[in-house]
Amino acid sequence: MQAIADVAEAIIGAAYITGGSETALNASKALRIAVPSIDQWSDFARKALAPPPDVTTRLRPGAVEAIEEIMGHKFNRPHLLAQALVGLDSFYSWKEKTLSIHG
C-alpha cells in the first residue's frame, strides 16, 4: 500500500509543480482521492474556518482564553488554535503509544 501512496504523492507533486495548486487538486480528483466539498483550491480556506465539531469540546473549558491571556494576544480565529492544540495532543499521544509498543 505504501508504494501506491508514494506514486499518488509523486503524481500530485508533479501536477503541482507543472500547473500549481488547482492542477494538483484536479490530479487528486482524477486519482479518485476523496476531497469532499472541495471543488477548487480556494474552498480549502472556507473549510478551514469550520473546525470539526468535537475539536473545542476536547479542550478544557477556558483553555483558549488562558493561552490568549498568557500570550497577550487575542486570536481572530481561536478555533484554529484549538485545532492546533488538539492536533499536538494527538501527535504526542500517538508518539507515546508507538514508543511503548517498540520500546
ZITALIN-V592881 format. One record per pair of residues at least 24 apart in sequence whose C-alpha atoms are under 10 Angstrom apart, sorted by the first residue. I is the first residue (numbers start at 1). GAP is how many residues later the second one is. Records with the same first field share a line. If there is no record, write none. Layout:
I: GAP / GAP
//
This chain:
8: 25
48: 29 / 31 / 32 / 35
49: 28 / 30 / 31
50: 29 / 30
51: 28 / 29 / 31 / 32
52: 27 / 31
54: 29 / 32
55: 24 / 25 / 27 / 28 / 29 / 30 / 31 / 32
56: 24 / 25 / 26 / 27 / 29 / 30
57: 25 / 29
58: 24 / 25 / 27 / 28
59: 24 / 26 / 27 / 30
//
